[in-house]
Amino acid sequence: MGEESEIINSLGNCAMPTTLPDNYDDHFDDFEAWEPLVEFHEKEDYAGLVRYCKQRAERFPDDLYSQFYLGKAYVLNGEYEKAIEFLSQHLKKQPWNTDIQYVILDALFALGKNENDFDWTEKPVILRMSKDIIDACYEFLKPKRKPRSVLEIHTQFVTKGYLLFTEEDLFRALVKDNRFIVENLNRGAVSAQVRVARNRSK
């Protein structure tokens, strides 16, 4: 089994990793710094978001987190090539930084490309819908008596890599596999509850 399978096999056994850079400070912990970000998002004013994040990136050039937010703003504003070019410089400083890796991946996929169209120093883990994913869901649910929501199951994969499948994709795959019983089936992925089909004779 490859790296993807090894990561999937540890499903649910590790805590959320911290990807904040070593030189991170609390610029964005200040409420006044966060408030404009929220406003730009609510208004979908992504051009304004870029301007704001660019000002902060220039003001705090050594804060990698501020640089990350500018790259993310570029993606939201549809400036995918600029996001890749900008964040590539910062990824060289921390090639393992998944926050930056994932924004670059967002930009690549938005351009119709894939992870192989970028020269990674440390290649990120990409999780696509596969038998390994469904097997991991089975192992996650097997010891549990109560059903779990599709959202909760999907969330278990978030720390394992860049997800290329949605809750809806996972829902459809679980419905097709007879190892699972899906309750509230007619309500779709949002309300569906999933449990393992147990052999009553045992």
Secondary structure as UniProt FT lines:
FT   HELIX           3..9
FT   TURN            10..12
FT   TURN            22..23
FT   HELIX           26..29
FT   HELIX           31..43
FT   HELIX           46..59
FT   TURN            61..62
FT   HELIX           64..76
FT   TURN            77..78
FT   HELIX           80..91
FT   TURN            92..93
FT   TURN            95..96
FT   HELIX           98..110
FT   TURN            111..112
FT   HELIX           115..117
FT   STRAND          126..127
FT   HELIX           131..141
FT   TURN            142..143
FT   STRAND          148..149
FT   HELIX           150..155
FT   TURN            156..157
FT   HELIX           158..160
FT   STRAND          162..163
FT   HELIX           167..176
FT   TURN            178..179
FT   STRAND          180..183
FT   HELIX           185..187
FT   TURN            189..191
FT   STRAND          193..196
FT   TURN            200..201
//
